[in-house]
Amino acid sequence: MKVLTLDVGNTSTDACLFEKELTYLGKFNHESIPILEVDEVLVSSVKPSLNTRIKNIYPQARFIQPEEVPIKTHIVQKEKVGVDRLLNLYGATRIYEKDVVVVSAGTALVIDLAIDVCFMGGFITLGLGSGVECLHQRAELIPHLALKELEVDIGTNTEEAIIGGLVKQAVYFIKGCVANWSKIYRTNPKVIITGGDGWLLKSLGHYDPLLSHKAMILLL
């Protein structure tokens, strides 16, 4: 059986093909979703405006809903949580440990906590790439910069100051959240990093760029 998994984000769509094992097909803009002959299509979407287009291409597509994801939620109603967040936590708790912090670095930087396979809550802030783009658009003298790994203690030029500053801001934020949650909930959660820009933060935990796709396959 061939299964196509689509992780539809705010700015692009990641696609994987599962047939005995999971294969990453690539990152596609929303107008160039791959067209393949498959048996099933599973979709995690945070961009409802694209759903009709996907349905036209794949009439059999199954759009996973928050209430379908087998993970408990603490206080917040499950249907009010983004399906991408729930899927990442579900995958992390099934594959790794029951207590996890999942960091998803994409258009937004999302950090969520699950304790004993229960979503406790988290934070959503501006993603790394979005931060670069925002500064470029709002500040006339700041050039458009590409994200890259920079090992600097202090920025000595524009690129180091901006890219290095945004990454360190994210690193300190994540470390602070993990330390605080560990103290509050008296646990030592495993940190899982995912998302398109997760490679910049992989030193903080276990890097799993296909986490959401693995979670969708687990639902089968």
C-alpha positions in Angstrom: 0.0 0.0 0.0 1.3 3.4 -0.9 0.5 6.3 1.4 1.2 9.9 0.7 1.5 12.2 3.7 1.2 15.9 3.3 2.2 18.4 6.1 0.6 21.6 4.9 2.2 24.6 6.7 1.7 28.3 6.4 4.2 28.8 3.7 4.9 25.4 2.1 3.9 21.7 2.0 6.2 18.8 3.0 5.5 15.5 1.4 6.5 11.9 2.2 5.7 8.6 0.6 5.2 5.5 2.8 5.6 2.1 1.2 7.3 -0.3 3.7 9.3 2.7 4.9 9.0 6.5 4.9 10.6 8.5 2.1 10.9 12.2 2.1 9.7 13.7 -1.2 10.6 17.3 -0.5 9.2 20.7 0.3 6.8 22.2 -2.2 5.1 25.5 -2.6 1.4 25.4 -2.2 0.8 25.6 -6.0 3.1 22.6 -6.8 1.8 19.8 -4.6 3.1 16.5 -6.1 0.6 14.4 -8.0 1.2 10.6 -7.5 -0.7 7.4 -7.8 -1.3 6.3 -4.2 -3.8 4.3 -2.2 -4.2 6.7 0.6 -3.5 10.4 1.3 -3.2 11.7 4.9 -3.1 15.5 5.4 -2.2 17.6 8.3 -3.1 21.2 7.4 -2.9 24.5 9.1 -3.9 26.3 5.9 -7.7 25.6 5.3 -7.7 27.7 2.1 -5.6 25.0 0.4 -7.9 22.1 1.4 -10.2 22.4 -1.6 -7.2 22.3 -4.0 -5.8 19.2 -2.3 -9.3 17.5 -2.4 -9.5 18.2 -6.1 -6.2 16.5 -6.7 -6.8 13.7 -4.2 -10.5 13.1 -3.7 -9.7 10.3 -1.2 -7.6 12.6 1.0 -8.2 12.3 4.7 -7.7 15.6 6.6 -6.8 14.6 10.1 -8.8 16.5 12.7 -7.5 17.3 16.3 -10.1 15.0 17.9 -8.7 12.1 15.9 -5.3 12.3 17.4 -5.1 9.9 20.4 -3.5 12.2 23.0 -5.1 13.7 26.0 -5.2 17.5 26.6 -5.0 19.3 30.0 -7.5 22.1 30.5 -7.7 23.2 26.8 -10.2 21.6 24.5 -8.6 19.4 22.0 -10.5 20.9 19.0 -9.0 24.3 19.8 -5.4 23.0 19.4 -3.7 23.0 16.0 -3.6 19.5 14.6 0.1 19.9 13.7 0.9 20.4 17.4 -1.1 17.4 18.5 0.4 15.2 15.8 3.9 16.1 16.7 3.3 15.4 20.4 1.5 12.1 19.6 4.4 11.0 17.4 7.0 12.0 20.0 5.2 10.2 22.9 4.8 7.1 20.8 8.3 7.0 19.4 10.4 8.4 22.2 9.1 9.1 25.7 5.8 9.8 27.5 7.2 13.1 28.8 8.4 15.3 25.9 9.0 18.9 24.8 8.5 19.2 21.1 10.0 22.3 19.4 8.7 22.9 15.9 10.6 25.5 14.0 8.8 26.8 10.9 6.9 30.0 10.1 6.2 30.0 13.8 8.4 28.7 16.6 6.2 26.4 18.6 7.3 24.7 21.9 4.9 22.3 23.5 4.9 20.1 26.5 3.4 16.6 27.0 3.4 14.9 30.4 2.4 11.2 30.5 1.0 11.5 26.9 -1.1 14.5 27.9 -0.7 17.9 26.2 -0.2 20.5 28.9 0.2 23.6 26.8 3.0 25.6 25.2 4.0 28.8 23.5 3.9 30.1 19.9 6.2 32.9 18.8 7.8 34.2 15.6 9.8 31.7 13.6 13.5 32.2 12.7 12.9 32.7 9.0 9.9 34.9 9.7 12.0 37.0 12.0 14.6 37.6 9.3 11.9 38.5 6.8 10.2 40.8 9.2 13.4 42.8 10.0 14.1 43.0 6.2 10.7 44.4 5.5 10.5 46.8 8.4 14.0 48.1 8.5 15.3 49.8 5.3 19.0 49.2 5.9 18.7 45.5 6.8 19.3 43.2 3.8 17.5 40.0 3.0 19.5 37.3 4.7 19.4 33.5 4.4 19.3 31.4 7.6 22.6 29.6 8.2 24.5 28.0 11.1 26.7 30.6 12.9 28.9 29.8 15.8 29.5 33.2 17.3 29.6 34.6 20.8 28.9 38.1 19.6 27.8 39.5 16.3 30.5 41.6 14.6 28.7 42.2 11.3 25.1 42.6 10.1 24.7 38.9 9.3 26.1 37.6 12.6 24.1 40.2 14.5 20.8 39.3 13.0 21.0 35.5 12.3 23.1 34.9 15.4 20.8 37.0 17.5 17.6 35.3 16.3 19.0 31.8 16.8 20.4 32.6 20.3 17.0 34.2 21.2 15.3 30.9 20.2 17.9 28.8 22.0 17.6 30.8 25.3 13.8 30.8 25.1 13.7 27.0 24.6 16.2 26.2 27.3 14.3 28.5 29.7 11.0 26.8 29.0 12.5 23.3 29.4 14.2 24.3 32.7 11.1 25.9 34.1 8.7 23.1 33.0 11.1 20.5 34.4 11.0 22.3 37.8 7.2 22.8 37.8 6.2 19.3 36.7 9.2 17.5 38.4 10.1 15.7 35.3 13.0 15.5 32.8 11.3 15.6 29.4 13.0 14.5 26.3 13.4 17.4 23.8 12.5 16.7 20.2 13.3 19.2 17.5 11.3 19.3 14.2 10.2 21.7 11.5 11.7 23.2 8.4 14.2 25.3 10.4 14.8 22.8 13.1 18.3 22.0 11.8 19.4 25.3 13.4 18.3 24.1 16.8 19.2 20.4 16.7 21.9 20.8 19.3 19.1 21.2 21.9 17.7 17.7 21.6 16.9 14.9 19.2 16.3 16.2 15.7 13.4 14.4 13.8 12.4 16.4 10.7 9.7 13.9 9.7 8.0 13.7 13.1 4.6 14.8 11.8 4.7 12.3 8.9 5.6 9.4 11.2 2.7 10.4 13.5 0.3 10.3 10.5 1.5 6.9 9.6 1.1 5.7 13.2 -2.6 6.7 13.0 -3.1 4.0 10.4 
